[in-house]
Amino acid sequence: MILVLGGSGLLGSAILKHLQRQRYPARVLTRGMGDWRSSNIPTLKQQGTEVVVGDMTDPGVLTKAISGCTAVIHAGGSFFQSNPDEMKSVHLDVVGELTRIAELGGVQRFIHVSCLGASEHSLSTMMQYKWQAEQVVKDAPFYWTIVRPSYFYGASFPFLNALLPILKLKPVIPVPGSGLSEIEPVFVDDVANVIVQSLYNRGSVSKVYEIGGPVTYTILEFIDLIKDFMKIKTPLMHIPSDSADKTAKVFGKIVKNVHTDLIGLLSVDSSCKQEDQELPAELSGLTLEEHLGAIIQNL
Ligand SMILES: NC(=O)c1ccc[n+]([C@@H]2O[C@H](COP(=O)([O-])OP(=O)(O)OC[C@H]3O[C@@H](n4cnc5c(N)ncnc54)[C@H](OP(=O)(O)O)[C@@H]3O)[C@@H](O)[C@H]2O)c1
């Protein structure tokens, strides 16, 4: 049995599809948020996926979810958390508990979803937690693989959702630093495919896979692209990265969901740096621009 944390999310749902294609038995942990009309629990069950309802920050829930599983894919935790305590809990603390409980439960294979751009001294707190969580996984005794995707999109694009409040600001859109940091939006199905193809591939053990592209955008190019698609005419205003905190505080008072970490994220490279890596699956080559119209219509 394979436990998929985050199996109801954007990436997790794509992972489940790939697991189903391979006929691998899967279990999903979900908090089952929302009411019965919006719940995807019945659909998951109809698809033959086992469901455990609970919060992954609760060790008791993790123990129940892991029981009887030989593999864990950790794709849980929303990319965008505005509460700093929740951010640490979901991106770092959970990983410590999860690896501990997985070891006790006899899990042999562990695939961990991190983030392209995770680094020890990042300007983004989330990227720091993601880096620390990677170290926890690397120290664990089972066969691990770490997957570091850049910002991914499917029917939705969480990075764009996070950015929207800033893009809608008037009279200027603040851009931290030079705006030259790079991102490589990637199709979510490509990320899911790499994860599932890694699962029982000996060559993927102890590997860190970077997944991004095919197109690299600077933040300035990316914002221009979105402005074009959304017909936004507001001019950009560069702000020094070290005053991002102040800017976030000022804008945070007027616009919901603008906070320090988003401003930090915009200053961080999320692009592939490993030149000689061999992924266990080929990427489709699909580009964001092919999907952007539909994504924006769904906003
Ligand atoms: N989105 C990106 O562009 C991006 C890029 C790089 C890395 N990542 C990483 O990829 C992972 C998945 O991202 P995503 O965009 O697919 O997320 P998402 O669509 O926001 O879904 C989040 C998933 O995590 C689960 N989750 C969150 N908090 C939970 C909790 N306390 N207990 C149990 N389940 C919880 C949610 O389950 P329920 O709501 O059903 O409980 C849901 O299945 C995250 O670790 C994220 O940091 C994302």
The ligand as a Gaussian input file, in Angstrom:
#p B3LYP/6-31G(d) Opt

LIG

0 1
 N        2.019000      24.458000      -6.105000
 C        3.270000      24.637000      -6.496000
 O        3.554000      25.360000      -7.452000
 C        4.379000      23.931000      -5.764000
 C        5.683000      24.040000      -6.250000
 C        6.706000      23.342000      -5.613000
 C        6.409000      22.528000      -4.529000
 N        5.127000      22.455000      -4.084000
 C        4.837000      21.558000      -2.965000
 O        4.041000      20.491000      -3.439000
 C        3.152000      20.053000      -2.411000
 C        1.731000      20.014000      -2.931000
 O        1.372000      21.262000      -3.432000
 P       -0.049000      21.488000      -4.164000
 O        0.035000      22.797000      -4.849000
 O       -0.446000      20.259000      -4.905000
 O       -0.985000      21.650000      -2.880000
 P       -2.571000      21.878000      -2.807000
 O       -3.238000      21.703000      -4.121000
 O       -2.772000      23.151000      -2.076000
 O       -3.017000      20.686000      -1.878000
 C       -2.511000      20.564000      -0.588000
 C       -2.713000      19.137000      -0.150000
 O       -2.118000      18.973000       1.140000
 C       -3.110000      18.488000       2.016000
 N       -2.924000      19.096000       3.339000
 C       -2.568000      20.372000       3.625000
 N       -2.494000      20.545000       4.944000
 C       -2.832000      19.357000       5.503000
 C       -2.944000      18.897000       6.830000
 N       -2.695000      19.716000       7.858000
 N       -3.307000      17.614000       7.035000
 C       -3.573000      16.771000       6.005000
 N       -3.472000      17.156000       4.704000
 C       -3.112000      18.422000       4.465000
 C       -4.460000      18.899000       1.445000
 O       -5.412000      17.967000       1.871000
 P       -6.900000      18.356000       2.346000
 O       -7.094000      19.822000       2.063000
 O       -7.783000      17.454000       1.534000
 O       -6.902000      18.035000       3.780000
 C       -4.192000      18.764000      -0.042000
 O       -4.322000      17.442000      -0.460000
 C        3.384000      21.007000      -1.239000
 O        4.301000      20.440000      -0.354000
 C        4.009000      22.219000      -1.889000
 O        4.852000      22.938000      -1.003000
 C        4.111000      23.126000      -4.661000

